[in-house]
Amino acid sequence: MPTHTTNQLEILVTDPARLHDMLTDAEHTLRQTPQHHAGILVTRHTPHRYTLTLCDTVPFGETHEQTLP
């Protein structure tokens, strides 16, 4: 049976007070990926939409952030 792995998660923020917890939970989920040999890139698309992606250009064990214009 094939195994599904998650390489990207999207966070849609409806309650700004929960943003930190939502990002932390998503980061933890990505770090549990069996083939996790990359770092995590957090992209802020808008104040209410973020994506977290396993990224080979980010060193393993690190999390980098970027904001799109």
N, CA, C and O atoms as CSV, one atom per row, in Angstrom:
chain,resi,resn,atom,element,x,y,z
A,1,MET,N,N,0.841,-1.181,0.000
A,1,MET,CA,C,0.000,0.000,0.000
A,1,MET,C,C,0.884,1.242,0.000
A,1,MET,O,O,1.786,1.338,0.832
A,2,PRO,N,N,0.659,2.205,-0.908
A,2,PRO,CA,C,1.493,3.399,-0.957
A,2,PRO,C,C,1.323,4.266,0.282
A,2,PRO,O,O,0.251,4.329,0.884
A,3,THR,N,N,2.401,4.922,0.637
A,3,THR,CA,C,2.378,5.831,1.770
A,3,THR,C,C,2.324,7.260,1.255
A,3,THR,O,O,3.102,7.631,0.376
A,4,HIS,N,N,1.423,8.055,1.785
A,4,HIS,CA,C,1.309,9.457,1.392
A,4,HIS,C,C,2.133,10.302,2.361
A,4,HIS,O,O,1.957,10.216,3.577
A,5,THR,N,N,3.033,11.117,1.814
A,5,THR,CA,C,3.803,12.015,2.660
A,5,THR,C,C,3.430,13.447,2.321
A,5,THR,O,O,3.108,13.758,1.174
A,6,THR,N,N,3.473,14.303,3.304
A,6,THR,CA,C,3.137,15.705,3.131
A,6,THR,C,C,4.423,16.508,3.038
A,6,THR,O,O,5.258,16.462,3.942
A,7,ASN,N,N,4.581,17.245,1.944
A,7,ASN,CA,C,5.747,18.101,1.772
A,7,ASN,C,C,5.402,19.569,1.920
A,7,ASN,O,O,6.291,20.416,2.003
A,8,GLN,N,N,4.098,19.878,1.955
A,8,GLN,CA,C,3.669,21.261,2.094
A,8,GLN,C,C,2.344,21.317,2.844
A,8,GLN,O,O,1.465,20.479,2.647
A,9,LEU,N,N,2.221,22.309,3.698
A,9,LEU,CA,C,0.976,22.552,4.425
A,9,LEU,C,C,0.595,24.008,4.254
A,9,LEU,O,O,1.462,24.880,4.194
A,10,GLU,N,N,-0.690,24.271,4.177
A,10,GLU,CA,C,-1.192,25.630,4.073
A,10,GLU,C,C,-1.940,25.976,5.357
A,10,GLU,O,O,-2.723,25.174,5.866
A,11,ILE,N,N,-1.693,27.167,5.869
A,11,ILE,CA,C,-2.347,27.659,7.076
A,11,ILE,C,C,-3.212,28.849,6.687
A,11,ILE,O,O,-2.723,29.827,6.120
A,12,LEU,N,N,-4.491,28.760,6.993
A,12,LEU,CA,C,-5.407,29.876,6.789
A,12,LEU,C,C,-5.817,30.397,8.159
A,12,LEU,O,O,-6.463,29.686,8.928
A,13,VAL,N,N,-5.451,31.609,8.462
A,13,VAL,CA,C,-5.621,32.183,9.797
A,13,VAL,C,C,-6.940,32.938,9.892
A,13,VAL,O,O,-7.166,33.913,9.176
A,14,THR,N,N,-7.798,32.476,10.779
A,14,THR,CA,C,-9.057,33.193,11.030
A,14,THR,C,C,-9.019,33.901,12.381
A,14,THR,O,O,-9.785,34.833,12.626
A,15,ASP,N,N,-8.127,33.453,13.246
A,15,ASP,CA,C,-7.969,34.053,14.568
A,15,ASP,C,C,-6.485,34.385,14.761
A,15,ASP,O,O,-5.698,33.493,15.077
A,16,PRO,N,N,-6.089,35.647,14.578
A,16,PRO,CA,C,-4.679,36.022,14.677
A,16,PRO,C,C,-4.005,35.597,15.985
A,16,PRO,O,O,-2.792,35.390,16.011
A,17,ALA,N,N,-4.763,35.467,17.051
A,17,ALA,CA,C,-4.193,35.047,18.328
A,17,ALA,C,C,-3.686,33.608,18.279
A,17,ALA,O,O,-2.880,33.211,19.120
A,18,ARG,N,N,-4.148,32.817,17.300
A,18,ARG,CA,C,-3.743,31.413,17.190
A,18,ARG,C,C,-2.621,31.196,16.170
A,18,ARG,O,O,-2.163,30.067,15.998
A,19,LEU,N,N,-2.177,32.248,15.498
A,19,LEU,CA,C,-1.186,32.109,14.427
A,19,LEU,C,C,0.048,31.338,14.869
A,19,LEU,O,O,0.450,30.380,14.210
A,20,HIS,N,N,0.644,31.743,15.967
A,20,HIS,CA,C,1.868,31.082,16.432
A,20,HIS,C,C,1.642,29.584,16.658
A,20,HIS,O,O,2.454,28.767,16.224
A,21,ASP,N,N,0.568,29.223,17.320
A,21,ASP,CA,C,0.276,27.811,17.578
A,21,ASP,C,C,0.029,27.040,16.287
A,21,ASP,O,O,0.460,25.895,16.154
A,22,MET,N,N,-0.661,27.661,15.339
A,22,MET,CA,C,-0.946,26.999,14.071
A,22,MET,C,C,0.344,26.743,13.288
A,22,MET,O,O,0.522,25.667,12.718
A,23,LEU,N,N,1.242,27.731,13.259
A,23,LEU,CA,C,2.516,27.555,12.561
A,23,LEU,C,C,3.390,26.511,13.254
A,23,LEU,O,O,4.044,25.706,12.591
A,24,THR,N,N,3.401,26.525,14.573
A,24,THR,CA,C,4.179,25.536,15.329
A,24,THR,C,C,3.666,24.129,15.070
A,24,THR,O,O,4.463,23.214,14.864
A,25,ASP,N,N,2.360,23.940,15.076
A,25,ASP,CA,C,1.770,22.621,14.814
A,25,ASP,C,C,2.096,22.137,13.402
A,25,ASP,O,O,2.423,20.967,13.204
A,26,ALA,N,N,2.008,23.036,12.425
A,26,ALA,CA,C,2.310,22.663,11.036
A,26,ALA,C,C,3.787,22.291,10.888
A,26,ALA,O,O,4.120,21.322,10.206
A,27,GLU,N,N,4.666,23.057,11.524
A,27,GLU,CA,C,6.104,22.755,11.474
A,27,GLU,C,C,6.373,21.383,12.092
A,27,GLU,O,O,7.142,20.596,11.540
A,28,HIS,N,N,5.759,21.100,13.206
A,28,HIS,CA,C,5.925,19.799,13.867
A,28,HIS,C,C,5.455,18.668,12.951
A,28,HIS,O,O,6.108,17.627,12.874
A,29,THR,N,N,4.336,18.858,12.262
A,29,THR,CA,C,3.812,17.848,11.349
A,29,THR,C,C,4.809,17.571,10.226
A,29,THR,O,O,5.057,16.410,9.900
A,30,LEU,N,N,5.380,18.612,9.632
A,30,LEU,CA,C,6.350,18.411,8.553
A,30,LEU,C,C,7.609,17.715,9.048
A,30,LEU,O,O,8.190,16.905,8.326
A,31,ARG,N,N,8.037,18.018,10.265
A,31,ARG,CA,C,9.246,17.375,10.802
A,31,ARG,C,C,9.040,15.874,11.046
A,31,ARG,O,O,10.011,15.132,11.191
A,32,GLN,N,N,7.791,15.430,11.091
A,32,GLN,CA,C,7.496,14.005,11.296
A,32,GLN,C,C,7.507,13.219,9.983
A,32,GLN,O,O,7.359,11.997,9.999
A,33,THR,N,N,7.680,13.904,8.840
A,33,THR,CA,C,7.701,13.242,7.540
A,33,THR,C,C,8.869,12.266,7.490
A,33,THR,O,O,9.999,12.649,7.790
A,34,PRO,N,N,8.616,10.994,7.111
A,34,PRO,CA,C,9.678,9.987,7.105
A,34,PRO,C,C,10.891,10.359,6.247
A,34,PRO,O,O,12.021,10.068,6.637
A,35,GLN,N,N,10.687,10.985,5.108
A,35,GLN,CA,C,11.793,11.362,4.234
A,35,GLN,C,C,12.293,12.777,4.525
A,35,GLN,O,O,12.849,13.430,3.642
A,36,HIS,N,N,12.106,13.240,5.718
A,36,HIS,CA,C,12.464,14.606,6.095
A,36,HIS,C,C,13.979,14.738,6.184
A,36,HIS,O,O,14.587,14.369,7.189
A,37,HIS,N,N,14.593,15.279,5.103
A,37,HIS,CA,C,16.038,15.542,5.082
A,37,HIS,C,C,16.306,16.986,4.692
A,37,HIS,O,O,17.419,17.339,4.303
A,38,ALA,N,N,15.291,17.805,4.797
A,38,ALA,CA,C,15.403,19.203,4.389
A,38,ALA,C,C,14.914,20.097,5.516
A,38,ALA,O,O,14.320,19.638,6.491
A,39,GLY,N,N,15.180,21.380,5.353
A,39,GLY,CA,C,14.653,22.344,6.296
A,39,GLY,C,C,13.239,22.743,5.894
A,39,GLY,O,O,12.661,22.187,4.961
A,40,ILE,N,N,12.705,23.701,6.604
A,40,ILE,CA,C,11.331,24.143,6.343
A,40,ILE,C,C,11.348,25.614,5.956
A,40,ILE,O,O,11.984,26.443,6.607
A,41,LEU,N,N,10.633,25.913,4.878
A,41,LEU,CA,C,10.471,27.287,4.425
A,41,LEU,C,C,9.039,27.720,4.709
A,41,LEU,O,O,8.087,27.106,4.227
A,42,VAL,N,N,8.894,28.788,5.500
A,42,VAL,CA,C,7.582,29.350,5.813
A,42,VAL,C,C,7.406,30.587,4.940
A,42,VAL,O,O,8.218,31.511,4.980
A,43,THR,N,N,6.334,30.592,4.152
A,43,THR,CA,C,6.058,31.721,3.261
A,43,THR,C,C,4.764,32.406,3.688
A,43,THR,O,O,3.716,31.774,3.822
A,44,ARG,N,N,4.867,33.707,3.895
A,44,ARG,CA,C,3.680,34.514,4.218
A,44,ARG,C,C,3.173,35.100,2.911
A,44,ARG,O,O,3.817,35.965,2.319
A,45,HIS,N,N,2.028,34.631,2.466
A,45,HIS,CA,C,1.425,35.124,1.232
A,45,HIS,C,C,0.597,36.379,1.521
A,45,HIS,O,O,0.657,37.361,0.780
A,46,THR,N,N,-0.164,36.332,2.594
A,46,THR,CA,C,-0.964,37.458,3.083
A,46,THR,C,C,-0.948,37.331,4.604
A,46,THR,O,O,-0.458,36.327,5.122
A,47,PRO,N,N,-1.463,38.308,5.327
A,47,PRO,CA,C,-1.517,38.167,6.786
A,47,PRO,C,C,-2.388,36.994,7.252
A,47,PRO,O,O,-2.351,36.620,8.424
A,48,HIS,N,N,-3.162,36.423,6.344
A,48,HIS,CA,C,-4.074,35.345,6.704
A,48,HIS,C,C,-3.753,34.021,6.034
A,48,HIS,O,O,-4.453,33.034,6.261
A,49,ARG,N,N,-2.694,33.975,5.201
A,49,ARG,CA,C,-2.368,32.742,4.485
A,49,ARG,C,C,-0.857,32.506,4.490
A,49,ARG,O,O,-0.068,33.357,4.079
A,50,TYR,N,N,-0.488,31.324,4.969
A,50,TYR,CA,C,0.910,30.914,5.046
A,50,TYR,C,C,1.041,29.511,4.468
A,50,TYR,O,O,0.110,28.710,4.543
A,51,THR,N,N,2.216,29.217,3.884
A,51,THR,CA,C,2.523,27.839,3.511
A,51,THR,C,C,3.842,27.461,4.168
A,51,THR,O,O,4.747,28.282,4.316
A,52,LEU,N,N,3.922,26.195,4.555
A,52,LEU,CA,C,5.152,25.626,5.095
A,52,LEU,C,C,5.530,24.477,4.181
A,52,LEU,O,O,4.714,23.596,3.909
A,53,THR,N,N,6.784,24.484,3.700
A,53,THR,CA,C,7.226,23.525,2.711
A,53,THR,C,C,8.572,22.943,3.116
A,53,THR,O,O,9.454,23.668,3.574
A,54,LEU,N,N,8.733,21.615,2.945
A,54,LEU,CA,C,10.057,21.023,3.081
A,54,LEU,C,C,10.875,21.532,1.908
A,54,LEU,O,O,10.437,21.438,0.761
A,55,CYS,N,N,12.061,22.071,2.179
A,55,CYS,CA,C,12.829,22.770,1.150
A,55,CYS,C,C,14.299,22.356,1.233
A,55,CYS,O,O,14.936,22.511,2.275
A,56,ASP,N,N,14.834,21.824,0.115
A,56,ASP,CA,C,16.232,21.384,0.084
A,56,ASP,C,C,17.233,22.527,0.216
A,56,ASP,O,O,18.384,22.293,0.582
A,57,THR,N,N,16.815,23.760,-0.074
A,57,THR,CA,C,17.740,24.888,0.032
A,57,THR,C,C,17.839,25.430,1.461
A,57,THR,O,O,18.684,26.277,1.752
A,58,VAL,N,N,16.981,24.941,2.338
A,58,VAL,CA,C,17.047,25.303,3.761
A,58,VAL,C,C,17.743,24.152,4.476
A,58,VAL,O,O,17.318,23.004,4.347
A,59,PRO,N,N,18.808,24.437,5.229
A,59,PRO,CA,C,19.534,23.361,5.906
A,59,PRO,C,C,18.635,22.542,6.838
A,59,PRO,O,O,17.734,23.075,7.486
A,60,PHE,N,N,18.901,21.253,6.886
A,60,PHE,CA,C,18.161,20.338,7.749
A,60,PHE,C,C,18.155,20.874,9.179
A,60,PHE,O,O,19.189,21.294,9.697
A,61,GLY,N,N,16.997,20.856,9.801
A,61,GLY,CA,C,16.861,21.301,11.187
A,61,GLY,C,C,16.575,22.782,11.346
A,61,GLY,O,O,16.318,23.250,12.455
A,62,GLU,N,N,16.618,23.531,10.238
A,62,GLU,CA,C,16.355,24.956,10.309
A,62,GLU,C,C,15.010,25.296,9.687
A,62,GLU,O,O,14.471,24.537,8.882
A,63,THR,N,N,14.477,26.451,10.075
A,63,THR,CA,C,13.264,26.994,9.489
A,63,THR,C,C,13.576,28.418,9.035
A,63,THR,O,O,14.042,29.245,9.819
A,64,HIS,N,N,13.314,28.688,7.764
A,64,HIS,CA,C,13.516,30.035,7.225
A,64,HIS,C,C,12.163,30.622,6.867
A,64,HIS,O,O,11.207,29.901,6.585
A,65,GLU,N,N,12.103,31.935,6.884
A,65,GLU,CA,C,10.848,32.635,6.585
A,65,GLU,C,C,11.036,33.551,5.389
A,65,GLU,O,O,12.111,34.113,5.179
A,66,GLN,N,N,9.970,33.693,4.609
A,66,GLN,CA,C,9.970,34.672,3.528
A,66,GLN,C,C,8.562,35.253,3.412
A,66,GLN,O,O,7.575,34.601,3.755
A,67,THR,N,N,8.490,36.479,2.927
A,67,THR,CA,C,7.226,37.144,2.696
A,67,THR,C,C,7.146,37.483,1.225
A,67,THR,O,O,8.066,38.079,0.665
A,68,LEU,N,N,6.035,37.101,0.594
A,68,LEU,CA,C,5.846,37.467,-0.803
A,68,LEU,C,C,5.288,38.875,-0.874
A,68,LEU,O,O,4.485,39.284,-0.035
A,69,PRO,N,N,5.722,39.613,-1.889
A,69,PRO,CA,C,5.243,40.995,-2.012
A,69,PRO,C,C,3.765,41.072,-2.331
A,69,PRO,O,O,3.218,42.167,-2.464
